[in-house]
Amino acid sequence: MVFSHGKDAGPWGVKITALAGNARSEGYEVESVDYRGTDDPRERVNKLVEFCKELKGDLVLCGSSLGGYVSVAAASLLHARGVFLMAPALTMPGLPPLRERVLDCPTMIVHGWKDEVVPVEQSIEFARRHGCALHLLNSDHRLQDEVRFLKYVFEYFLISLDLPQDVS
């Protein structure tokens, strides 16, 4: 499990720390890439791809905001088995366009109706085009007030992937 944080966040913020606990309880090893100081989206994607080259086992990616874009852009390159996205910045101005068939694995998106940074319509359209599960919440971009719900749907997502994990 590899987490990718947003533009102005860090690798172990509130949401990532909370979800990492769920991932560990489901038997995943957990990593979180530190993108601070790397603003270029292409460089972030390259950093994630390089970071994941040495990892073993089934790879699941999780991204928030710009980290969502990075996770989606890298998913097929890394043969990810699943992608979990929180308020993903998928088609914002200045971001290179994603390939048309960018996803080939199960994907779940959680987005807030009151997101003031990334328009919720981006996630709705992306989910429609790519067949992603989508949860829309009465929350803002950070989704901080919905951490409990995020943990719940994240655990459900991991279980639904049905990947063999060592939970001993």
VMD Tcl script that builds the backbone (N, CA, C; Angstrom):
set m [mol new atoms 504]
animate dup $m
set s [atomselect $m all]
$s set {name element resname resid chain x y z} {
  {N N MET 1 A 0.856 -1.163 0.000}
  {CA C MET 1 A 0.000 0.000 0.000}
  {C C MET 1 A 0.902 1.225 0.000}
  {N N VAL 2 A 0.702 2.094 -0.986}
  {CA C VAL 2 A 1.513 3.309 -1.054}
  {C C VAL 2 A 0.583 4.515 -1.134}
  {N N PHE 3 A 0.776 5.441 -0.199}
  {CA C PHE 3 A -0.010 6.663 -0.130}
  {C C PHE 3 A 0.714 7.809 -0.824}
  {N N SER 4 A -0.064 8.683 -1.458}
  {CA C SER 4 A 0.460 9.899 -2.085}
  {C C SER 4 A -0.358 11.086 -1.586}
  {N N HIS 5 A 0.316 12.023 -0.939}
  {CA C HIS 5 A -0.366 13.176 -0.345}
  {C C HIS 5 A -0.574 14.295 -1.364}
  {N N GLY 6 A -1.343 15.294 -0.960}
  {CA C GLY 6 A -1.651 16.435 -1.810}
  {C C GLY 6 A -0.537 17.465 -1.849}
  {N N LYS 7 A -0.776 18.516 -2.609}
  {CA C LYS 7 A 0.242 19.534 -2.876}
  {C C LYS 7 A 0.771 20.204 -1.612}
  {N N ASP 8 A -0.112 20.622 -0.733}
  {CA C ASP 8 A 0.313 21.364 0.455}
  {C C ASP 8 A 0.279 20.522 1.723}
  {N N ALA 9 A 0.260 19.223 1.569}
  {CA C ALA 9 A 0.197 18.319 2.723}
  {C C ALA 9 A 1.543 17.619 2.902}
  {N N GLY 10 A 1.584 16.697 3.836}
  {CA C GLY 10 A 2.781 15.904 4.071}
  {C C GLY 10 A 2.445 14.426 4.011}
  {N N PRO 11 A 3.468 13.581 4.091}
  {CA C PRO 11 A 3.261 12.146 3.893}
  {C C PRO 11 A 2.495 11.445 5.014}
  {N N TRP 12 A 2.397 12.030 6.178}
  {CA C TRP 12 A 1.695 11.360 7.277}
  {C C TRP 12 A 0.684 12.291 7.935}
  {N N GLY 13 A -0.183 12.871 7.117}
  {CA C GLY 13 A -1.262 13.707 7.631}
  {C C GLY 13 A -2.337 12.873 8.308}
  {N N VAL 14 A -3.378 13.544 8.756}
  {CA C VAL 14 A -4.454 12.902 9.517}
  {C C VAL 14 A -5.098 11.758 8.741}
  {N N LYS 15 A -5.484 12.005 7.486}
  {CA C LYS 15 A -6.186 10.966 6.712}
  {C C LYS 15 A -5.272 9.781 6.420}
  {N N ILE 16 A -4.063 10.053 5.964}
  {CA C ILE 16 A -3.148 8.957 5.622}
  {C C ILE 16 A -2.831 8.127 6.863}
  {N N THR 17 A -2.569 8.787 7.973}
  {CA C THR 17 A -2.269 8.058 9.208}
  {C C THR 17 A -3.443 7.167 9.611}
  {N N ALA 18 A -4.661 7.699 9.511}
  {CA C ALA 18 A -5.846 6.914 9.875}
  {C C ALA 18 A -6.022 5.715 8.948}
  {N N LEU 19 A -5.897 5.940 7.643}
  {CA C LEU 19 A -6.098 4.850 6.686}
  {C C LEU 19 A -4.966 3.830 6.735}
  {N N ALA 20 A -3.773 4.279 7.077}
  {CA C ALA 20 A -2.641 3.351 7.182}
  {C C ALA 20 A -2.915 2.285 8.233}
  {N N GLY 21 A -3.578 2.671 9.322}
  {CA C GLY 21 A -3.942 1.695 10.351}
  {C C GLY 21 A -4.862 0.615 9.799}
  {N N ASN 22 A -5.830 1.020 8.987}
  {CA C ASN 22 A -6.724 0.044 8.353}
  {C C ASN 22 A -5.942 -0.885 7.434}
  {N N ALA 23 A -5.063 -0.315 6.638}
  {CA C ALA 23 A -4.286 -1.125 5.695}
  {C C ALA 23 A -3.438 -2.148 6.444}
  {N N ARG 24 A -2.796 -1.721 7.513}
  {CA C ARG 24 A -1.975 -2.657 8.295}
  {C C ARG 24 A -2.836 -3.769 8.890}
  {N N SER 25 A -4.025 -3.411 9.376}
  {CA C SER 25 A -4.887 -4.437 9.978}
  {C C SER 25 A -5.381 -5.438 8.939}
  {N N GLU 26 A -5.364 -5.053 7.665}
  {CA C GLU 26 A -5.727 -5.973 6.583}
  {C C GLU 26 A -4.509 -6.705 6.026}
  {N N GLY 27 A -3.338 -6.501 6.649}
  {CA C GLY 27 A -2.149 -7.247 6.266}
  {C C GLY 27 A -1.238 -6.568 5.266}
  {N N TYR 28 A -1.508 -5.314 4.949}
  {CA C TYR 28 A -0.667 -4.599 3.982}
  {C C TYR 28 A 0.534 -3.966 4.667}
  {N N GLU 29 A 1.654 -3.970 3.971}
  {CA C GLU 29 A 2.771 -3.120 4.363}
  {C C GLU 29 A 2.438 -1.734 3.845}
  {N N VAL 30 A 2.787 -0.710 4.603}
  {CA C VAL 30 A 2.356 0.649 4.280}
  {C C VAL 30 A 3.555 1.564 4.075}
  {N N GLU 31 A 3.499 2.326 2.994}
  {CA C GLU 31 A 4.509 3.344 2.694}
  {C C GLU 31 A 3.780 4.633 2.343}
  {N N SER 32 A 4.442 5.765 2.542}
  {CA C SER 32 A 3.889 7.048 2.120}
  {C C SER 32 A 5.028 7.880 1.547}
  {N N VAL 33 A 4.897 8.230 0.285}
  {CA C VAL 33 A 5.955 8.966 -0.413}
  {C C VAL 33 A 5.916 10.430 0.020}
  {N N ASP 34 A 7.086 11.011 0.246}
  {CA C ASP 34 A 7.190 12.426 0.611}
  {C C ASP 34 A 7.465 13.242 -0.652}
  {N N TYR 35 A 6.455 13.990 -1.091}
  {CA C TYR 35 A 6.587 14.810 -2.302}
  {C C TYR 35 A 6.889 16.269 -1.984}
  {N N ARG 36 A 7.058 16.614 -0.712}
  {CA C ARG 36 A 7.299 18.018 -0.370}
  {C C ARG 36 A 8.536 18.512 -1.113}
  {N N GLY 37 A 8.410 19.695 -1.705}
  {CA C GLY 37 A 9.497 20.263 -2.494}
  {C C GLY 37 A 9.456 19.845 -3.953}
  {N N THR 38 A 8.527 18.972 -4.310}
  {CA C THR 38 A 8.357 18.530 -5.703}
  {C C THR 38 A 6.975 18.970 -6.156}
  {N N ASP 39 A 6.917 20.087 -6.880}
  {CA C ASP 39 A 5.623 20.631 -7.299}
  {C C ASP 39 A 5.168 20.128 -8.657}
  {N N ASP 40 A 6.104 19.747 -9.520}
  {CA C ASP 40 A 5.746 19.321 -10.869}
  {C C ASP 40 A 5.039 17.964 -10.828}
  {N N PRO 41 A 3.815 17.873 -11.374}
  {CA C PRO 41 A 3.072 16.609 -11.329}
  {C C PRO 41 A 3.802 15.453 -12.009}
  {N N ARG 42 A 4.486 15.717 -13.115}
  {CA C ARG 42 A 5.220 14.642 -13.807}
  {C C ARG 42 A 6.346 14.103 -12.937}
  {N N GLU 43 A 7.035 15.011 -12.249}
  {CA C GLU 43 A 8.108 14.574 -11.347}
  {C C GLU 43 A 7.542 13.724 -10.212}
  {N N ARG 44 A 6.365 14.093 -9.723}
  {CA C ARG 44 A 5.733 13.307 -8.660}
  {C C ARG 44 A 5.374 11.909 -9.156}
  {N N VAL 45 A 4.834 11.830 -10.366}
  {CA C VAL 45 A 4.503 10.515 -10.939}
  {C C VAL 45 A 5.772 9.686 -11.071}
  {N N ASN 46 A 6.833 10.280 -11.606}
  {CA C ASN 46 A 8.112 9.563 -11.749}
  {C C ASN 46 A 8.650 9.115 -10.395}
  {N N LYS 47 A 8.512 9.969 -9.390}
  {CA C LYS 47 A 8.986 9.620 -8.047}
  {C C LYS 47 A 8.219 8.415 -7.501}
  {N N LEU 48 A 6.904 8.397 -7.714}
  {CA C LEU 48 A 6.098 7.262 -7.256}
  {C C LEU 48 A 6.489 5.982 -7.988}
  {N N VAL 49 A 6.655 6.066 -9.288}
  {CA C VAL 49 A 7.036 4.883 -10.075}
  {C C VAL 49 A 8.380 4.349 -9.594}
  {N N GLU 50 A 9.353 5.221 -9.412}
  {CA C GLU 50 A 10.673 4.791 -8.936}
  {C C GLU 50 A 10.580 4.188 -7.537}
  {N N PHE 51 A 9.815 4.824 -6.669}
  {CA C PHE 51 A 9.656 4.354 -5.295}
  {C C PHE 51 A 9.092 2.937 -5.258}
  {N N CYS 52 A 8.141 2.662 -6.130}
  {CA C CYS 52 A 7.428 1.375 -6.111}
  {C C CYS 52 A 8.180 0.239 -6.798}
  {N N LYS 53 A 9.224 0.551 -7.543}
  {CA C LYS 53 A 9.947 -0.491 -8.294}
  {C C LYS 53 A 10.484 -1.605 -7.410}
  {N N GLU 54 A 10.885 -1.275 -6.212}
  {CA C GLU 54 A 11.502 -2.259 -5.319}
  {C C GLU 54 A 10.492 -2.982 -4.428}
  {N N LEU 55 A 9.242 -2.571 -4.469}
  {CA C LEU 55 A 8.245 -3.172 -3.587}
  {C C LEU 55 A 7.807 -4.533 -4.096}
  {N N LYS 56 A 7.485 -5.401 -3.176}
  {CA C LYS 56 A 7.036 -6.758 -3.506}
  {C C LYS 56 A 5.551 -6.891 -3.210}
  {N N GLY 57 A 4.904 -7.823 -3.878}
  {CA C GLY 57 A 3.504 -8.124 -3.592}
  {C C GLY 57 A 2.537 -7.269 -4.387}
  {N N ASP 58 A 1.260 -7.452 -4.078}
  {CA C ASP 58 A 0.197 -6.712 -4.754}
  {C C ASP 58 A 0.226 -5.250 -4.321}
  {N N LEU 59 A 0.224 -4.352 -5.294}
  {CA C LEU 59 A 0.321 -2.924 -5.016}
  {C C LEU 59 A -1.054 -2.268 -5.072}
  {N N VAL 60 A -1.383 -1.559 -4.005}
  {CA C VAL 60 A -2.586 -0.736 -3.958}
  {C C VAL 60 A -2.116 0.696 -3.717}
  {N N LEU 61 A -2.679 1.630 -4.484}
  {CA C LEU 61 A -2.311 3.036 -4.367}
  {C C LEU 61 A -3.451 3.814 -3.735}
  {N N CYS 62 A -3.097 4.819 -2.955}
  {CA C CYS 62 A -4.087 5.688 -2.331}
  {C C CYS 62 A -3.588 7.116 -2.453}
  {N N GLY 63 A -4.424 8.008 -2.999}
  {CA C GLY 63 A -3.997 9.383 -3.188}
  {C C GLY 63 A -5.052 10.387 -2.799}
  {N N SER 64 A -4.583 11.518 -2.287}
  {CA C SER 64 A -5.457 12.614 -1.901}
  {C C SER 64 A -5.096 13.851 -2.710}
  {N N SER 65 A -6.097 14.500 -3.304}
  {CA C SER 65 A -5.926 15.726 -4.075}
  {C C SER 65 A -4.920 15.509 -5.207}
  {N N LEU 66 A -3.807 16.252 -5.231}
  {CA C LEU 66 A -2.804 16.036 -6.278}
  {C C LEU 66 A -2.235 14.621 -6.197}
  {N N GLY 67 A -2.181 14.063 -5.003}
  {CA C GLY 67 A -1.748 12.677 -4.849}
  {C C GLY 67 A -2.685 11.699 -5.531}
  {N N GLY 68 A -3.942 12.095 -5.693}
  {CA C GLY 68 A -4.891 11.283 -6.452}
  {C C GLY 68 A -4.529 11.254 -7.922}
  {N N TYR 69 A -4.192 12.419 -8.460}
  {CA C TYR 69 A -3.737 12.489 -9.856}
  {C C TYR 69 A -2.502 11.611 -10.042}
  {N N VAL 70 A -1.547 11.747 -9.133}
  {CA C VAL 70 A -0.295 10.986 -9.213}
  {C C VAL 70 A -0.586 9.484 -9.174}
  {N N SER 71 A -1.460 9.062 -8.277}
  {CA C SER 71 A -1.799 7.640 -8.155}
  {C C SER 71 A -2.456 7.108 -9.423}
  {N N VAL 72 A -3.390 7.872 -9.987}
  {CA C VAL 72 A -4.065 7.436 -11.213}
  {C C VAL 72 A -3.080 7.383 -12.377}
  {N N ALA 73 A -2.240 8.409 -12.508}
  {CA C ALA 73 A -1.287 8.462 -13.620}
  {C C ALA 73 A -0.300 7.304 -13.577}
  {N N ALA 74 A 0.035 6.838 -12.374}
  {CA C ALA 74 A 1.029 5.768 -12.228}
  {C C ALA 74 A 0.417 4.373 -12.156}
  {N N ALA 75 A -0.877 4.270 -11.941}
  {CA C ALA 75 A -1.515 2.980 -11.642}
  {C C ALA 75 A -1.244 1.907 -12.686}
  {N N SER 76 A -1.475 2.198 -13.949}
  {CA C SER 76 A -1.278 1.153 -14.965}
  {C C SER 76 A 0.202 0.886 -15.201}
  {N N LEU 77 A 1.036 1.912 -15.060}
  {CA C LEU 77 A 2.484 1.711 -15.208}
  {C C LEU 77 A 3.013 0.746 -14.152}
  {N N LEU 78 A 2.399 0.789 -12.972}
  {CA C LEU 78 A 2.842 -0.038 -11.845}
  {C C LEU 78 A 2.033 -1.327 -11.704}
  {N N HIS 79 A 1.069 -1.535 -12.586}
  {CA C HIS 79 A 0.188 -2.706 -12.509}
  {C C HIS 79 A -0.484 -2.786 -11.140}
  {N N ALA 80 A -0.966 -1.621 -10.671}
  {CA C ALA 80 A -1.648 -1.559 -9.377}
  {C C ALA 80 A -2.879 -2.455 -9.398}
  {N N ARG 81 A -3.168 -3.048 -8.256}
  {CA C ARG 81 A -4.336 -3.930 -8.125}
  {C C ARG 81 A -5.564 -3.177 -7.633}
  {N N GLY 82 A -5.377 -1.927 -7.192}
  {CA C GLY 82 A -6.489 -1.102 -6.737}
  {C C GLY 82 A -6.016 0.320 -6.497}
  {N N VAL 83 A -6.959 1.280 -6.612}
  {CA C VAL 83 A -6.649 2.692 -6.366}
  {C C VAL 83 A -7.792 3.299 -5.555}
  {N N PHE 84 A -7.438 3.945 -4.435}
  {CA C PHE 84 A -8.407 4.632 -3.580}
  {C C PHE 84 A -8.078 6.114 -3.616}
  {N N LEU 85 A -9.077 6.944 -3.960}
  {CA C LEU 85 A -8.843 8.369 -4.179}
  {C C LEU 85 A -9.713 9.225 -3.272}
  {N N MET 86 A -9.107 10.280 -2.715}
  {CA C MET 86 A -9.835 11.233 -1.881}
  {C C MET 86 A -9.725 12.618 -2.504}
  {N N ALA 87 A -10.865 13.180 -2.906}
  {CA C ALA 87 A -10.922 14.504 -3.534}
  {C C ALA 87 A -9.806 14.667 -4.574}
  {N N PRO 88 A -9.736 13.747 -5.531}
  {CA C PRO 88 A -8.606 13.763 -6.465}
  {C C PRO 88 A -8.651 14.926 -7.455}
  {N N ALA 89 A -7.510 15.556 -7.644}
  {CA C ALA 89 A -7.355 16.625 -8.643}
  {C C ALA 89 A -6.995 15.959 -9.964}
  {N N LEU 90 A -7.989 15.598 -10.740}
  {CA C LEU 90 A -7.751 14.787 -11.939}
  {C C LEU 90 A -7.637 15.592 -13.224}
  {N N THR 91 A -8.314 16.723 -13.299}
  {CA C THR 91 A -8.294 17.511 -14.540}
  {C C THR 91 A -8.146 18.997 -14.248}
  {N N MET 92 A -7.324 19.334 -13.295}
  {CA C MET 92 A -7.133 20.735 -12.925}
  {C C MET 92 A -6.244 21.440 -13.950}
  {N N PRO 93 A -6.400 22.763 -14.099}
  {CA C PRO 93 A -5.513 23.516 -14.991}
  {C C PRO 93 A -4.052 23.318 -14.591}
  {N N GLY 94 A -3.202 23.114 -15.579}
  {CA C GLY 94 A -1.777 22.910 -15.333}
  {C C GLY 94 A -1.363 21.461 -15.200}
  {N N LEU 95 A -2.332 20.556 -15.064}
  {CA C LEU 95 A -2.000 19.131 -14.980}
  {C C LEU 95 A -1.980 18.526 -16.373}
  {N N PRO 96 A -0.970 17.717 -16.675}
  {CA C PRO 96 A -0.986 17.019 -17.967}
  {C C PRO 96 A -2.226 16.130 -18.046}
  {N N PRO 97 A -2.863 16.055 -19.208}
  {CA C PRO 97 A -4.055 15.208 -19.308}
  {C C PRO 97 A -3.721 13.738 -19.073}
  {N N LEU 98 A -4.626 13.052 -18.404}
  {CA C LEU 98 A -4.462 11.616 -18.178}
  {C C LEU 98 A -4.804 10.855 -19.454}
  {N N ARG 99 A -4.153 9.723 -19.647}
  {CA C ARG 99 A -4.480 8.877 -20.803}
  {C C ARG 99 A -5.935 8.416 -20.713}
  {N N GLU 100 A -6.546 8.178 -21.845}
  {CA C GLU 100 A -7.964 7.798 -21.884}
  {C C GLU 100 A -8.229 6.510 -21.099}
  {N N ARG 101 A -7.391 5.513 -21.271}
  {CA C ARG 101 A -7.584 4.238 -20.554}
  {C C ARG 101 A -6.543 4.107 -19.447}
  {N N VAL 102 A -6.544 5.078 -18.579}
  {CA C VAL 102 A -5.509 5.185 -17.562}
  {C C VAL 102 A -5.674 4.153 -16.441}
  {N N LEU 103 A -6.884 3.647 -16.228}
  {CA C LEU 103 A -7.123 2.712 -15.129}
  {C C LEU 103 A -7.515 1.337 -15.633}
  {N N ASP 104 A -6.893 0.323 -15.060}
  {CA C ASP 104 A -7.268 -1.054 -15.382}
  {C C ASP 104 A -7.375 -1.881 -14.108}
  {N N CYS 105 A -7.820 -1.226 -13.030}
  {CA C CYS 105 A -7.984 -1.911 -11.748}
  {C C CYS 105 A -9.159 -1.271 -11.003}
  {N N PRO 106 A -9.696 -1.968 -9.999}
  {CA C PRO 106 A -10.796 -1.392 -9.221}
  {C C PRO 106 A -10.379 -0.067 -8.578}
  {N N THR 107 A -11.283 0.903 -8.632}
  {CA C THR 107 A -10.993 2.235 -8.105}
  {C C THR 107 A -12.207 2.764 -7.355}
  {N N MET 108 A -11.937 3.377 -6.202}
  {CA C MET 108 A -12.989 4.022 -5.418}
  {C C MET 108 A -12.598 5.476 -5.181}
  {N N ILE 109 A -13.579 6.363 -5.347}
  {CA C ILE 109 A -13.371 7.797 -5.141}
  {C C ILE 109 A -14.294 8.273 -4.025}
  {N N VAL 110 A -13.742 9.100 -3.126}
  {CA C VAL 110 A -14.538 9.791 -2.115}
  {C C VAL 110 A -14.290 11.283 -2.316}
  {N N HIS 111 A -15.370 12.059 -2.424}
  {CA C HIS 111 A -15.232 13.491 -2.693}
  {C C HIS 111 A -16.296 14.249 -1.907}
  {N N GLY 112 A -15.992 15.478 -1.524}
  {CA C GLY 112 A -16.936 16.315 -0.794}
  {C C GLY 112 A -17.720 17.232 -1.717}
  {N N TRP 113 A -19.026 17.311 -1.477}
  {CA C TRP 113 A -19.879 18.215 -2.258}
  {C C TRP 113 A -19.423 19.665 -2.128}
  {N N LYS 114 A -18.860 20.021 -0.972}
  {CA C LYS 114 A -18.481 21.418 -0.710}
  {C C LYS 114 A -16.997 21.674 -0.968}
  {N N ASP 115 A -16.376 20.854 -1.797}
  {CA C ASP 115 A -14.949 21.012 -2.098}
  {C C ASP 115 A -14.720 22.359 -2.775}
  {N N GLU 116 A -13.897 23.182 -2.152}
  {CA C GLU 116 A -13.594 24.515 -2.655}
  {C C GLU 116 A -12.313 24.557 -3.490}
  {N N VAL 117 A -11.626 23.435 -3.608}
  {CA C VAL 117 A -10.362 23.366 -4.346}
  {C C VAL 117 A -10.531 22.600 -5.653}
  {N N VAL 118 A -11.084 21.416 -5.572}
  {CA C VAL 118 A -11.287 20.559 -6.747}
  {C C VAL 118 A -12.794 20.382 -6.956}
  {N N PRO 119 A -13.324 20.850 -8.068}
  {CA C PRO 119 A -14.764 20.698 -8.305}
  {C C PRO 119 A -15.193 19.231 -8.270}
  {N N VAL 120 A -16.243 18.954 -7.509}
  {CA C VAL 120 A -16.739 17.586 -7.355}
  {C C VAL 120 A -17.144 16.991 -8.704}
  {N N GLU 121 A -17.524 17.832 -9.652}
  {CA C GLU 121 A -17.925 17.356 -10.976}
  {C C GLU 121 A -16.808 16.574 -11.665}
  {N N GLN 122 A -15.549 16.901 -11.352}
  {CA C GLN 122 A -14.419 16.149 -11.927}
  {C C GLN 122 A -14.486 14.681 -11.524}
  {N N SER 123 A -14.760 14.439 -10.262}
  {CA C SER 123 A -14.830 13.051 -9.786}
  {C C SER 123 A -16.053 12.340 -10.337}
  {N N ILE 124 A -17.162 13.053 -10.431}
  {CA C ILE 124 A -18.379 12.446 -10.973}
  {C C ILE 124 A -18.142 12.005 -12.411}
  {N N GLU 125 A -17.578 12.885 -13.222}
  {CA C GLU 125 A -17.334 12.555 -14.631}
  {C C GLU 125 A -16.289 11.446 -14.770}
  {N N PHE 126 A -15.226 11.511 -13.976}
  {CA C PHE 126 A -14.179 10.489 -14.038}
  {C C PHE 126 A -14.751 9.126 -13.653}
  {N N ALA 127 A -15.543 9.097 -12.581}
  {CA C ALA 127 A -16.153 7.838 -12.136}
  {C C ALA 127 A -17.074 7.277 -13.216}
  {N N ARG 128 A -17.817 8.151 -13.859}
  {CA C ARG 128 A -18.727 7.716 -14.923}
  {C C ARG 128 A -17.933 7.107 -16.087}
  {N N ARG 129 A -16.877 7.782 -16.516}
  {CA C ARG 129 A -16.081 7.313 -17.661}
  {C C ARG 129 A -15.328 6.022 -17.378}
  {N N HIS 130 A -14.865 5.858 -16.140}
  {CA C HIS 130 A -13.983 4.733 -15.817}
  {C C HIS 130 A -14.647 3.659 -14.961}
  {N N GLY 131 A -15.917 3.808 -14.662}
  {CA C GLY 131 A -16.622 2.791 -13.884}
  {C C GLY 131 A -16.143 2.667 -12.450}
  {N N CYS 132 A -15.792 3.790 -11.833}
  {CA C CYS 132 A -15.292 3.780 -10.456}
  {C C CYS 132 A -16.442 3.857 -9.459}
  {N N ALA 133 A -16.260 3.229 -8.312}
  {CA C ALA 133 A -17.178 3.444 -7.197}
  {C C ALA 133 A -16.981 4.883 -6.724}
  {N N LEU 134 A -18.067 5.558 -6.369}
  {CA C LEU 134 A -17.997 6.973 -5.996}
  {C C LEU 134 A -18.875 7.234 -4.781}
  {N N HIS 135 A -18.285 7.891 -3.771}
  {CA C HIS 135 A -19.017 8.303 -2.575}
  {C C HIS 135 A -18.911 9.818 -2.466}
  {N N LEU 136 A -20.051 10.496 -2.446}
  {CA C LEU 136 A -20.096 11.951 -2.321}
  {C C LEU 136 A -20.593 12.308 -0.929}
  {N N LEU 137 A -19.805 13.121 -0.227}
  {CA C LEU 137 A -20.087 13.436 1.168}
  {C C LEU 137 A -20.362 14.921 1.347}
  {N N ASN 138 A -21.050 15.255 2.411}
  {CA C ASN 138 A -21.314 16.650 2.749}
  {C C ASN 138 A -20.088 17.203 3.476}
  {N N SER 139 A -19.006 17.395 2.712}
  {CA C SER 139 A -17.729 17.794 3.292}
  {C C SER 139 A -16.985 18.691 2.314}
  {N N ASP 140 A -15.837 19.191 2.759}
  {CA C ASP 140 A -15.019 20.055 1.916}
  {C C ASP 140 A -13.841 19.269 1.331}
  {N N HIS 141 A -12.864 19.987 0.798}
  {CA C HIS 141 A -11.745 19.340 0.117}
  {C C HIS 141 A -10.932 18.434 1.041}
  {N N ARG 142 A -10.720 18.872 2.244}
  {CA C ARG 142 A -9.844 18.113 3.143}
  {C C ARG 142 A -10.482 16.836 3.683}
  {N N LEU 143 A -11.788 16.775 3.717}
  {CA C LEU 143 A -12.519 15.601 4.218}
  {C C LEU 143 A -12.155 15.251 5.662}
  {N N GLN 144 A -11.591 16.209 6.398}
  {CA C GLN 144 A -11.139 15.952 7.771}
  {C C GLN 144 A -12.292 15.567 8.698}
  {N N ASP 145 A -13.486 16.102 8.418}
  {CA C ASP 145 A -14.633 15.797 9.268}
  {C C ASP 145 A -15.266 14.452 8.923}
  {N N GLU 146 A -14.705 13.769 7.954}
  {CA C GLU 146 A -15.248 12.477 7.512}
  {C C GLU 146 A -14.222 11.340 7.620}
  {N N VAL 147 A -13.240 11.502 8.489}
  {CA C VAL 147 A -12.191 10.483 8.614}
  {C C VAL 147 A -12.786 9.136 9.018}
  {N N ARG 148 A -13.756 9.157 9.885}
  {CA C ARG 148 A -14.386 7.895 10.313}
  {C C ARG 148 A -15.021 7.171 9.118}
  {N N PHE 149 A -15.753 7.918 8.271}
  {CA C PHE 149 A -16.355 7.324 7.080}
  {C C PHE 149 A -15.271 6.865 6.106}
  {N N LEU 150 A -14.221 7.674 5.935}
  {CA C LEU 150 A -13.114 7.282 5.052}
  {C C LEU 150 A -12.528 5.945 5.482}
  {N N LYS 151 A -12.306 5.781 6.781}
  {CA C LYS 151 A -11.759 4.517 7.286}
  {C C LYS 151 A -12.693 3.356 6.965}
  {N N TYR 152 A -13.978 3.582 7.117}
  {CA C TYR 152 A -14.970 2.539 6.862}
  {C C TYR 152 A -14.951 2.108 5.395}
  {N N VAL 153 A -15.073 3.076 4.473}
  {CA C VAL 153 A -15.127 2.696 3.049}
  {C C VAL 153 A -13.774 2.210 2.549}
  {N N PHE 154 A -12.689 2.701 3.141}
  {CA C PHE 154 A -11.355 2.234 2.760}
  {C C PHE 154 A -11.184 0.763 3.137}
  {N N GLU 155 A -11.609 0.412 4.339}
  {CA C GLU 155 A -11.523 -0.989 4.749}
  {C C GLU 155 A -12.385 -1.866 3.840}
  {N N TYR 156 A -13.588 -1.406 3.537}
  {CA C TYR 156 A -14.456 -2.142 2.612}
  {C C TYR 156 A -13.763 -2.313 1.263}
  {N N PHE 157 A -13.151 -1.246 0.759}
  {CA C PHE 157 A -12.449 -1.303 -0.527}
  {C C PHE 157 A -11.341 -2.350 -0.493}
  {N N LEU 158 A -10.537 -2.345 0.560}
  {CA C LEU 158 A -9.439 -3.317 0.660}
  {C C LEU 158 A -9.972 -4.744 0.714}
  {N N ILE 159 A -11.016 -4.965 1.482}
  {CA C ILE 159 A -11.605 -6.305 1.568}
  {C C ILE 159 A -12.160 -6.725 0.215}
  {N N SER 160 A -12.797 -5.793 -0.490}
  {CA C SER 160 A -13.400 -6.122 -1.787}
  {C C SER 160 A -12.358 -6.472 -2.851}
  {N N LEU 161 A -11.126 -5.995 -2.675}
  {CA C LEU 161 A -10.068 -6.351 -3.631}
  {C C LEU 161 A -9.727 -7.830 -3.546}
  {N N ASP 162 A -9.953 -8.410 -2.363}
  {CA C ASP 162 A -9.737 -9.841 -2.154}
  {C C ASP 162 A -8.327 -10.266 -2.544}
  {N N LEU 163 A -7.360 -9.442 -2.144}
  {CA C LEU 163 A -5.962 -9.773 -2.419}
  {C C LEU 163 A -5.418 -10.599 -1.267}
  {N N PRO 164 A -4.603 -11.575 -1.574}
  {CA C PRO 164 A -4.047 -12.401 -0.491}
  {C C PRO 164 A -3.064 -11.589 0.344}
  {N N GLN 165 A -3.375 -11.448 1.611}
  {CA C GLN 165 A -2.501 -10.718 2.520}
  {C C GLN 165 A -2.197 -11.597 3.722}
  {N N ASP 166 A -1.004 -11.439 4.250}
  {CA C ASP 166 A -0.615 -12.163 5.454}
  {C C ASP 166 A -1.046 -11.335 6.656}
  {N N VAL 167 A -2.098 -11.742 7.333}
  {CA C VAL 167 A -2.603 -10.986 8.479}
  {C C VAL 167 A -2.213 -11.639 9.805}
  {N N SER 168 A -1.162 -12.434 9.789}
  {CA C SER 168 A -0.736 -13.103 11.025}
  {C C SER 168 A -0.037 -12.152 11.960}
}
mol reanalyze $m
mol bondsrecalc $m
mol representation Tube
mol addrep $m
